């Protein structure tokens, strides 16, 4: 039996989509959560000095999207064919672009970076949000299935649904993007995912 160990900070962040893939697949794994006080002593033992890290039978794999893509392929959440997998990966890369564009707002909001939160919300977050969620809405309309790509669950559905749920909890306005909000509710109501969400540690982000 393959052994999986996912090491990440005690929060959702970049580790959560891989946790949800494993939970959806019914795969047992060690969910190792590292405090910020513990992290400096562990940093040099990781491949790139970053978390998350997935260990598969003791062999480490780093970078959050590489981990998610690996697990998605292992557990058939990467699309039903090569074209769908390419579409999933294109959305994942666009998600990273959006995250980079909005990073200064999210960091300030979480207390990890400088800047006035309301100013950054107006000047940084809202333009990035409107652009990215417009793309997501387009993908949902194109698929017509309630999933972002094809007619089955993929790992990018899990990643986007969690991010959307986090934004909803923070009071974000989804007036123009009710379809993406409905998508999040649909994905997070899948029994395996709902069970994981109901049982995971409660963290602010």
Backbone bond lengths (Angstrom), bond angles and torsions (degrees), N, CA, C in turn:
res aa  C-N    CA-C-N  psi(-1)  N-CA   C-N-CA  omega(-1)  CA-C   N-CA-C  phi
1 X - - - 1.470 - - 1.526 109.90 -
2 X 1.326 115.78 133.91 1.462 120.89 -179.95 1.524 109.95 -71.84
3 X 1.324 116.03 138.96 1.466 122.12 178.89 1.528 109.29 -105.08
4 X 1.343 115.71 128.59 1.461 121.35 179.05 1.525 109.92 -118.21
5 X 1.321 115.00 134.09 1.469 121.19 175.55 1.522 107.83 -135.32
6 X 1.321 116.73 120.97 1.457 121.47 179.15 1.523 108.96 -109.81
7 X 1.307 116.18 121.22 1.459 121.74 179.65 1.520 109.63 -109.10
8 X 1.326 115.08 124.43 1.465 120.99 179.02 1.522 107.40 -156.07
9 X 1.322 115.71 172.64 1.462 120.40 176.99 1.527 110.20 -68.69
10 X 1.324 116.38 167.29 1.463 121.41 -178.81 1.524 109.49 -81.25
11 X 1.320 114.68 71.88 1.445 122.12 178.71 1.516 108.12 -167.49
12 X 1.329 116.24 178.10 1.463 119.75 -179.93 1.529 109.56 -79.39
13 X 1.313 115.94 -73.61 1.452 121.36 172.97 1.515 114.99 44.04
14 X 1.319 115.51 -137.35 1.462 122.63 -173.56 1.524 113.27 -77.79
15 X 1.320 117.60 -7.48 1.459 119.79 -179.49 1.516 114.07 -97.13
16 X 1.325 117.16 -13.61 1.467 119.42 -168.19 1.516 113.73 -70.30
17 X 1.329 118.22 -37.91 1.466 118.06 -177.70 1.520 110.87 -63.49
18 X 1.330 117.74 -37.26 1.469 119.67 178.46 1.523 111.16 -69.12
19 X 1.317 116.78 -37.44 1.465 118.86 174.30 1.526 110.62 -59.73
20 X 1.337 116.33 -41.94 1.457 119.51 -177.56 1.530 111.70 -70.48
21 X 1.314 118.08 -34.77 1.468 120.05 174.71 1.521 109.90 -59.67
22 X 1.313 116.47 -47.64 1.462 121.34 -179.56 1.522 110.89 -63.75
23 X 1.333 115.94 -40.91 1.465 119.76 179.56 1.522 110.66 -65.72
24 X 1.319 116.89 -43.64 1.467 120.88 179.54 1.523 110.91 -60.55
25 X 1.333 116.11 -38.92 1.466 121.30 -178.60 1.522 112.71 -76.39
26 X 1.332 117.29 -7.55 1.460 120.11 -176.97 1.512 112.25 70.50
27 X 1.332 115.92 23.66 1.459 121.58 -177.07 1.536 110.73 -90.52
28 X 1.310 116.62 124.32 1.460 120.28 174.71 1.528 109.27 -67.15
29 X 1.326 116.11 140.11 1.461 120.17 177.00 1.516 108.84 -154.67
30 X 1.330 115.02 156.70 1.468 120.35 174.94 1.524 108.16 -87.53
31 X 1.314 116.14 119.04 1.461 123.00 -179.31 1.530 107.51 -97.83
32 X 1.326 115.60 84.72 1.460 119.99 -176.70 1.521 110.04 -85.94
33 X 1.311 115.90 120.24 1.461 121.81 -177.78 1.524 109.50 -110.61
34 X 1.318 115.06 126.39 1.454 122.74 -172.80 1.523 109.08 -107.05
35 X 1.318 116.62 132.31 1.464 119.90 175.29 1.527 109.53 -79.92
36 X 1.330 115.81 160.93 1.466 119.13 179.19 1.525 110.90 -67.27
37 X 1.315 117.07 -22.23 1.466 120.31 175.84 1.531 110.66 -74.37
38 X 1.318 117.56 -34.20 1.465 121.89 179.81 1.522 112.79 -77.31
39 X 1.320 116.66 -25.59 1.449 120.92 -169.33 1.526 114.73 -59.07
40 X 1.344 121.87 -45.23 1.468 119.74 -177.33 1.533 113.99 -55.30
41 X 1.321 117.22 -35.81 1.468 120.20 -179.27 1.524 112.11 -72.61
42 X 1.333 117.17 -21.43 1.465 121.44 -177.84 1.525 113.25 -97.58
43 X 1.324 116.29 -19.32 1.466 121.33 -168.58 1.524 112.86 -54.00
44 X 1.332 117.28 -47.22 1.464 120.15 -175.04 1.528 113.19 -70.28
45 X 1.328 117.16 -12.53 1.463 119.97 179.78 1.527 112.28 -88.42
46 X 1.337 117.17 -5.03 1.464 120.78 -179.72 1.525 109.69 -93.44
47 X 1.341 118.64 155.65 1.463 120.65 -175.66 1.524 114.65 -56.84
48 X 1.339 118.02 -41.09 1.463 121.32 -175.63 1.528 113.10 -124.43
49 X 1.337 117.06 14.91 1.460 119.71 -177.56 1.501 112.51 68.71
50 X 1.357 116.87 30.74 1.457 122.38 -177.34 1.525 110.13 -141.71
51 X 1.315 114.87 161.68 1.456 122.64 170.03 1.526 107.73 -121.10
52 X 1.351 117.21 152.47 1.461 128.89 10.64 1.528 113.11 -83.05
53 X 1.338 113.61 163.67 1.455 122.54 170.77 1.521 107.48 -132.81
54 X 1.314 115.76 131.79 1.456 121.87 174.27 1.521 108.42 -104.48
55 X 1.326 116.17 129.26 1.457 120.28 172.95 1.526 108.63 -106.98
56 X 1.316 115.35 125.92 1.461 122.48 178.52 1.518 107.02 -114.71
57 X 1.313 115.59 109.08 1.469 120.96 -172.87 1.524 110.78 51.57
58 X 1.351 115.22 39.49 1.461 120.91 176.29 1.516 115.03 86.63
59 X 1.332 118.53 -7.50 1.466 121.24 -179.84 1.523 109.08 -93.32
60 X 1.356 117.86 128.27 1.470 120.26 -173.44 1.531 113.28 -87.42
61 X 1.327 114.35 142.52 1.460 122.88 172.77 1.524 107.16 -130.54
62 X 1.322 116.76 127.80 1.463 121.51 -177.44 1.526 111.13 -112.01
63 X 1.327 115.06 172.96 1.460 126.92 -178.91 1.530 110.65 78.60
64 X 1.327 114.90 120.52 1.464 121.15 -169.49 1.523 113.43 -58.26
65 X 1.333 118.25 -43.79 1.461 118.92 -178.08 1.523 111.63 -74.91
66 X 1.313 117.82 -31.76 1.471 119.81 174.87 1.526 110.11 -63.97
67 X 1.322 116.18 -41.32 1.466 120.74 177.49 1.524 110.09 -63.12
68 X 1.332 116.61 -47.91 1.464 120.23 -179.11 1.521 111.39 -61.78
69 X 1.319 117.15 -41.68 1.467 120.43 179.66 1.525 111.15 -64.93
70 X 1.322 116.16 -41.52 1.461 120.04 177.88 1.523 110.69 -61.14
71 X 1.331 116.69 -50.46 1.463 120.22 -178.72 1.522 111.37 -65.00
72 X 1.335 116.62 -38.28 1.462 119.67 179.66 1.523 111.07 -62.56
73 X 1.312 116.66 -38.90 1.464 118.97 177.34 1.527 110.52 -68.62
74 X 1.322 116.80 -40.21 1.463 120.91 179.07 1.522 111.47 -60.37
75 X 1.330 116.44 -38.88 1.469 120.87 -172.32 1.531 113.24 -112.07
76 X 1.342 116.18 19.62 1.471 122.43 171.40 1.527 112.85 62.11
77 X 1.317 116.42 42.76 1.466 121.42 175.83 1.525 110.95 -119.02
78 X 1.321 115.71 29.03 1.464 120.87 -175.86 1.522 112.73 -112.53
79 X 1.346 118.07 13.23 1.454 121.58 -176.63 1.517 110.65 104.30
80 X 1.310 116.02 159.22 1.456 121.02 -174.41 1.520 113.98 -88.20
81 X 1.325 116.99 -7.08 1.462 120.96 176.44 1.531 108.39 -158.67
82 X 1.336 115.54 177.69 1.469 119.67 -175.30 1.525 111.98 -63.31
83 X 1.355 117.92 -36.16 1.457 120.44 179.10 1.524 111.22 -64.66
84 X 1.329 116.32 -45.69 1.466 119.32 178.55 1.527 110.39 -62.81
85 X 1.312 117.70 -40.01 1.462 119.77 177.70 1.525 110.53 -60.93
86 X 1.338 116.59 -39.79 1.461 119.62 176.46 1.515 112.21 -62.82
87 X 1.327 117.21 -40.04 1.458 120.98 177.96 1.527 111.72 -65.73
88 X 1.323 116.06 -41.81 1.465 120.63 176.43 1.530 110.05 -59.32
89 X 1.332 116.36 -46.16 1.456 120.19 -178.72 1.525 111.68 -66.60
90 X 1.337 117.16 -34.19 1.469 118.96 178.10 1.525 110.69 -66.13
91 X 1.329 117.15 -40.31 1.468 120.44 176.38 1.525 111.12 -64.86
92 X 1.322 116.18 -39.65 1.467 119.91 179.14 1.523 111.32 -63.15
93 X 1.338 116.62 -40.13 1.458 119.46 178.42 1.526 110.98 -68.95
94 X 1.334 116.79 -36.24 1.461 119.82 176.47 1.529 110.94 -67.12
95 X 1.318 116.62 -34.91 1.465 121.63 175.55 1.530 109.86 -60.29
96 X 1.326 116.43 -41.36 1.469 119.70 177.99 1.524 110.66 -65.43
97 X 1.343 117.21 -39.31 1.467 119.81 177.54 1.522 110.80 -61.86
98 X 1.319 116.60 -45.54 1.474 121.59 177.49 1.522 110.41 -59.53
99 X 1.331 116.40 -45.49 1.469 120.36 -179.14 1.522 111.03 -60.67
100 X 1.339 116.39 -39.12 1.467 120.15 177.73 1.527 111.13 -66.36
101 X 1.334 116.25 -41.81 1.467 120.40 179.99 1.526 111.58 -62.67
102 X 1.329 116.11 -38.03 1.472 120.53 -174.45 1.524 112.88 -96.16
103 X 1.324 117.45 2.73 1.467 121.32 -170.88 1.520 113.15 -57.67
104 X 1.319 117.89 -42.69 1.468 118.94 -176.15 1.525 110.90 -62.88
105 X 1.325 117.46 -34.16 1.472 120.45 176.86 1.521 110.91 -68.12
106 X 1.332 116.59 -49.10 1.466 119.57 -178.17 1.530 111.19 -62.46
107 X 1.331 117.15 -40.54 1.463 120.39 179.83 1.527 111.10 -64.18
108 X 1.324 116.55 -43.21 1.468 119.45 178.69 1.516 110.65 -65.23
109 X 1.325 117.45 -41.19 1.462 121.57 -178.56 1.529 111.32 -63.45
110 X 1.357 116.20 -36.05 1.463 120.36 -179.83 1.531 112.75 -84.91
111 X 1.339 116.66 -3.85 1.453 120.03 179.40 1.510 114.23 84.54
112 X 1.341 116.73 14.74 1.462 120.99 -177.88 1.527 113.03 -99.75
113 X 1.331 117.37 -5.91 1.455 119.69 -176.55 1.513 111.81 -148.32
114 X 1.342 116.68 168.97 1.468 120.99 -176.88 1.524 111.80 -82.94
115 X 1.314 114.72 169.58 1.463 120.71 173.14 1.509 112.46 115.06
116 X 1.324 114.68 156.39 1.462 121.48 176.97 1.525 108.46 -81.64
117 X 1.311 116.97 122.84 1.463 121.82 -172.92 1.520 111.19 -61.32
118 X 1.328 117.66 -44.33 1.463 119.91 -177.26 1.526 111.85 -67.05
119 X 1.321 116.50 -37.91 1.468 119.74 177.29 1.522 110.61 -66.05
120 X 1.319 116.12 -44.48 1.465 120.27 179.09 1.531 111.44 -65.48
121 X 1.319 115.83 -34.09 1.465 119.18 177.43 1.530 110.38 -61.25
122 X 1.314 116.57 -45.83 1.467 121.61 -177.47 1.524 111.76 -72.37
123 X 1.331 116.72 -43.56 1.469 120.43 -171.44 1.523 113.89 -89.45
124 X 1.347 117.02 -26.17 1.467 120.53 -173.31 1.528 111.77 -114.99
125 X 1.343 115.86 -56.16 1.460 118.81 -173.24 1.522 112.96 -67.84
126 X 1.335 117.57 -51.29 1.464 119.74 -172.34 1.532 113.01 -60.92
127 X 1.340 119.99 -42.67 1.473 118.28 175.60 1.528 112.83 -62.57
128 X 1.339 116.64 -42.64 1.468 119.85 179.84 1.527 110.54 -65.78
129 X 1.318 116.76 -42.25 1.470 122.21 179.43 1.525 110.96 -61.61
130 X 1.322 116.96 -49.42 1.462 120.53 -177.26 1.530 111.41 -62.63
131 X 1.314 116.85 -39.54 1.462 120.05 178.77 1.530 110.79 -66.30
132 X 1.325 116.93 -50.57 1.457 120.61 -175.33 1.521 111.90 -68.32
133 X 1.319 116.68 -43.66 1.464 118.64 -178.69 1.530 111.60 -71.14
134 X 1.329 117.21 -23.41 1.453 119.78 170.26 1.527 111.01 -64.45
135 X 1.342 116.39 -40.99 1.465 119.93 175.64 1.527 110.92 -62.04
136 X 1.342 116.52 -45.11 1.466 120.50 -178.82 1.525 110.83 -61.21
137 X 1.315 116.39 -43.83 1.457 120.68 178.84 1.523 110.68 -59.59
138 X 1.326 116.43 -39.80 1.451 120.87 177.47 1.519 112.99 -63.62
139 X 1.329 116.67 -40.99 1.461 120.59 177.68 1.530 111.14 -64.41
140 X 1.336 116.73 -40.12 1.465 119.89 178.84 1.526 111.20 -64.86
141 X 1.314 116.51 -41.99 1.464 120.02 178.46 1.525 110.22 -63.93
142 X 1.331 116.41 -40.24 1.456 120.78 -178.33 1.521 111.91 -66.83
143 X 1.329 116.85 -41.47 1.471 119.53 -177.63 1.530 111.02 -73.99
144 X 1.332 116.54 -38.72 1.455 121.38 179.41 1.513 114.68 64.88
145 X 1.325 117.22 13.20 1.469 121.42 -174.12 1.524 113.76 -110.35
146 X 1.341 115.47 -9.39 1.463 118.99 -171.98 1.516 112.55 90.62
147 X 1.347 116.75 -7.56 1.464 122.48 173.68 1.527 108.29 -109.06
148 X 1.309 117.07 158.29 1.461 120.11 -176.77 1.521 112.75 -71.64
149 X 1.312 116.78 -34.44 1.469 121.67 -177.89 1.523 108.63 -133.37
150 X 1.325 116.73 128.98 1.455 120.06 177.16 1.517 112.05 66.17
151 X 1.326 114.96 -152.29 1.469 119.58 -178.30 1.517 112.66 -123.02
152 X 1.337 115.92 27.77 1.463 119.73 178.65 1.523 110.00 -144.77
153 X 1.306 115.32 162.04 1.462 121.73 -179.93 1.521 111.02 -64.28
154 X 1.329 115.89 135.07 1.463 121.71 170.50 1.522 108.40 -129.02
155 X 1.327 114.74 169.07 1.462 118.24 -175.32 1.525 112.64 -66.11
156 X 1.342 117.32 -25.42 1.462 117.33 179.03 1.521 110.77 -71.10
157 X 1.347 118.17 -27.93 1.467 120.22 171.98 1.526 109.81 -59.14
158 X 1.323 116.50 -44.61 1.470 120.76 -179.41 1.525 110.94 -63.07
159 X 1.338 116.29 -45.06 1.466 120.16 -177.93 1.519 111.58 -63.79
160 X 1.335 117.11 -47.07 1.469 121.17 -177.88 1.523 110.47 -68.90
161 X 1.338 117.07 -41.56 1.466 120.06 -179.49 1.520 111.13 -60.00
162 X 1.334 117.25 -40.28 1.468 119.57 179.71 1.525 110.81 -68.24
163 X 1.331 116.74 -43.50 1.464 119.05 179.34 1.526 110.49 -61.88
164 X 1.323 116.55 -42.94 1.470 120.52 178.83 1.525 110.48 -62.25
165 X 1.330 117.08 -44.57 1.469 120.29 178.65 1.521 111.04 -60.33
166 X 1.325 116.74 -38.43 1.470 119.95 178.05 1.526 110.61 -64.99
167 X 1.340 116.62 -42.04 1.468 119.64 178.84 1.525 111.54 -66.15
168 X 1.336 116.99 -39.79 1.468 120.75 177.02 1.523 109.94 -59.30
169 X 1.342 116.54 -44.61 1.469 121.12 -179.89 1.524 111.77 -62.23
170 X 1.336 116.33 -26.46 1.465 121.12 179.58 1.532 112.37 -89.93
171 X 1.340 116.48 0.41 1.454 120.05 176.04 1.513 115.50 89.13
172 X 1.327 118.58 18.21 1.466 120.88 179.50 1.525 110.63 -63.77
173 X 1.319 116.32 148.89 1.456 122.65 -178.20 1.535 109.67 -89.46
174 X 1.323 116.61 113.62 1.463 121.81 179.52 1.533 111.55 -105.06
175 X 1.331 115.80 26.10 1.453 119.95 -177.17 1.513 114.07 -52.19
176 X 1.347 117.49 -43.37 1.462 121.23 -177.97 1.525 112.71 -84.62
177 X 1.322 115.38 -11.12 1.462 118.89 -171.38 1.527 111.90 -129.50
178 X 1.331 114.92 46.41 1.460 118.84 178.27 1.526 111.88 -61.25
179 X 1.341 116.58 -29.44 1.464 118.85 179.55 1.520 111.87 -64.88
180 X 1.331 117.12 -34.61 1.468 120.00 179.38 1.531 110.11 -75.64
181 X 1.319 116.59 -35.48 1.463 120.59 175.22 1.536 109.88 -64.01
182 X 1.328 116.97 -43.11 1.468 121.06 177.10 1.520 110.77 -62.40
183 X 1.324 116.65 -38.19 1.470 121.31 175.90 1.521 110.65 -58.87
184 X 1.326 116.56 -45.89 1.468 120.41 179.74 1.522 111.11 -59.34
185 X 1.321 116.08 -45.47 1.467 120.40 -179.55 1.529 110.95 -62.78
186 X 1.323 116.48 -40.48 1.470 121.65 178.45 1.524 111.02 -61.73
187 X 1.340 116.53 -49.00 1.464 120.69 -176.45 1.525 110.29 -65.95
188 X 1.328 116.71 -42.60 1.463 119.14 -176.29 1.524 112.61 -77.71
189 X 1.340 116.89 -3.82 1.458 121.00 173.85 1.527 112.92 -94.25
190 X 1.330 117.21 -6.91 1.465 120.31 175.35 1.529 107.37 -58.07
191 X 1.344 119.00 130.12 1.467 120.59 -170.27 1.524 115.01 -50.83
192 X 1.325 118.21 -45.43 1.473 119.33 -178.42 1.529 111.24 -65.65
193 X 1.328 116.08 -36.51 1.467 119.82 -179.01 1.526 110.02 -74.24
194 X 1.320 116.60 -42.72 1.465 119.96 177.66 1.536 110.66 -59.74
195 X 1.314 116.27 -41.82 1.469 119.86 178.74 1.524 110.73 -61.25
196 X 1.335 116.74 -42.22 1.464 120.52 178.28 1.530 110.57 -63.84
197 X 1.322 116.94 -47.51 1.463 120.77 -178.32 1.525 110.87 -60.77
198 X 1.327 116.25 -40.57 1.465 120.38 -178.48 1.531 112.54 -69.30
199 X 1.330 116.99 -23.18 1.467 119.43 -174.01 1.534 113.72 -109.17
200 X 1.330 117.77 -11.23 1.468 119.16 -176.37 1.540 109.50 -71.86
201 X 1.337 116.30 158.37 1.471 118.74 175.77 1.528 111.82 -59.08
202 X 1.306 116.25 142.00 1.469 121.38 178.35 1.513 108.67 -82.29
203 X 1.326 116.23 120.35 1.465 121.85 -179.45 1.538 108.51 -134.14
204 X 1.333 118.13 156.24 1.466 119.61 -176.90 1.525 113.77 -70.28
205 X 1.340 117.47 -25.99 1.467 120.62 -179.91 1.518 108.99 -161.21
